[in-house]
Amino acid sequence: MTTTQTPAATDNLPAPARKTGGALLSSLGGQNLSLIGALVLVLALFGFLNDNYLSLANIQVIGEAVTITGLLAIVQTVVIICGGLDISVGSQAGLASVVSAMVFTSGGSNPYLGMAAAVGVGILVGVVNGVAIVYGRVNPTIATLAGLAAYKGVAQLVSDGRAQGYVLNDPLFVFLGRGKIAGVPVMIWILVVVALAVHIMLKYTDIGRNIYAIGGNDTAARLAGININKYLVAVYALIGVVAAVAGILLTARTGSGQPVSGSEGLELKAITAAALGGCALKGGKGGIGGTLLAVALLGALENGLTVEGINTFWQNVAQGALLVAAVVIQQRRSGERAVGLPH
């Protein structure tokens, strides 16, 4: 006689429940979980050392401080995924900052004119980088290293090496630099909007899929009919636009156009954040979520060191060490042979 077994209660409920946690962990990824763990550790450490570190006011300070770096890290992520690199993002932001303030001052205190001029300059320098790389066949590192020096030099020439203009008498600049929406600084909202827009582009559009394809295997992408040249120029133009936005926010935050101060070293922070966030420096891999977590980690660490009165030079040491650590982890995960060592 055949007997029918009654399903146990555990057969109906636990399976989805058991998978929920695993699916969540899988969606976050090991890289992001590591970053979350490191961020929690840093927050706990400095929160223990200083009672004011985890205050809402200081959290907002950290958020505002990392906004400009975050914007540049987002577009750095895109270009690295595409198989390129841009070392000139800090200089682009500095040039845009100067242009926005100088045009604002000379254009009848019109903030829209100053911002439009900054974005126009951003597009121009981005296209110059892209054209040099694509049609001049210059290595991206060399081309943007040249841009790092050139754009910084132009910013210093037009500003005579000094801060230019004064924008804190303009309501729009004040709103961008110091305003709040729903209790959250406007600068942070801008970072969130840009991050969401780029994330959606990368994950849910053909443009994003093509960018990953180019970085993963440019030969296969070309055979698939993707116009790699146009994509690369467009990506570098996008960097110019977002770098200009970062420059405008730098002007709004400091009250004047800054040719160097405020933008110096941003390229290192942006590359470090992208690498820590999981971007493969050879292209084809990375995401905005990991990059933002890395930006938050760098900001929390930098703020903690400052709050504890530790010499700011150690911040540069920490950034360099984190960048090396990120690359080492990538090499280990990819299984690539170390240079000069046997298999």
Sequence and secondary structure as in RCSB ss.txt:
>XXXX:A:sequence
MTTTQTPAATDNLPAPARKTGGALLSSLGGQNLSLIGALVLVLALFGFLNDNYLSLANIQVIGEAVTITGLLAIV
QTVVIICGGLDISVGSQAGLASVVSAMVFTSGGSNPYLGMAAAVGVGILVGVVNGVAIVYGRVNPTIATLAGLAA
YKGVAQLVSDGRAQGYVLNDPLFVFLGRGKIAGVPVMIWILVVVALAVHIMLKYTDIGRNIYAIGGNDTAARLAG
ININKYLVAVYALIGVVAAVAGILLTARTGSGQPVSGSEGLELKAITAAALGGCALKGGKGGIGGTLLAVALLGA
LENGLTVEGINTFWQNVAQGALLVAAVVIQQRRSGERAVGLPH
>XXXX:A:secstr
        HHHHTHHHHHHHHHHHHHHHHHHHHHHHHHHHHHHHHHHHH TTTTSHHHHHHHHHHHHHHHHHHHH
HHHHHHTT   TTHHHHHHHHHHHHHHHHHHTTS HHHHHHHHHHHHHHHHHHHHHHHHTS   HHHHHHHHHHH
HHHHHHHHHTTS B   TTSHHHHHHHH EETTEEHHHHHHHHHHHHHHHHHHHSHHHHHHHHHHH HHHHHHTT
  HHHHHHHHHHHHHHHHHHHHHHHHHHHSSB SSTTTTTHHHHHHHHHHHTT  TTSS   HHHHHHHHHHHHH
HHHHHHHTT  THHHHHHHHHHHHHHHHHHHHHHT   TTS  
